[in-house]
Amino acid sequence: MLLLTLVLLAATSAVFVWSGVYEIGADRPHWALTEQAISSLRDRSIERQARGITVPDLEDPQRIRRGAEHYAEMCAACHLTPGMRETELRTGLYPQPPDLSKHGVHDAAEAFWVIKHGVKLTAMPAWGLSHDDAAIWDMVAFVRKLPTLDEATFETMAGVPVNNGHGGHEHHHHDEAGAQDQHEGNASHDGDDHDHDDHGSH
């Protein structure tokens, strides 16, 4: 009887998957049961995989500063920074990445594992394919401090301004506008000088 039940469940599951009726679009949430199953699978897997990882010294200021630079380049568009509004990339992601500027990470070993290996069924990439363990520990060290930082401190540590939500940075646009105004102003002065020279030559 148990065997027959398992066979029927497997057959039903296969028919369901093959039918294509499940809404797979990222703009439609999972069913509650599906979300619960995936969340439990993810959390238990990360907890198990992270066992035995030895956590190094994460209080080294240089390590934290290097991590800030990595975070600004690789993580901010999804996980945000102090003072950053929602980004276009983050808005379209499901499940929504955690806002690390507010929540940080609670377990350094698990954070290291997630950054290194990524997570299936999310937009979290496996950064270990392109970065060594030292760089990943730098990011862990920084993310642990991130919720304690304000916007100015983050910008100083990371060496870049807060992202403007479009993949650029706020004051870069102001600088470009200022440069344009200065260029137009110089052009105006050049024209005035040219006119003055022309009148003077007559």
Secondary structure, DSSP 4 states (H G I P E B T S, - for coil): -HHHHHHHHHHHHHHHHHHT-S---TTSPPPHHHHHHHHHHHHHHHHHHTTTPPP-----HHHHHHHHHHHHHHTHHHH--TT----HHHHT-SSPPP-HHHH--S-HHHHHHHHHH--TTSS---GGGTS-HHHHHHHHHHHHHGGG--HHHHHHHHSSPPB-SSSSBHHHHHHHHHHHHHHHHHHHHHHHHHHHHHHHH-
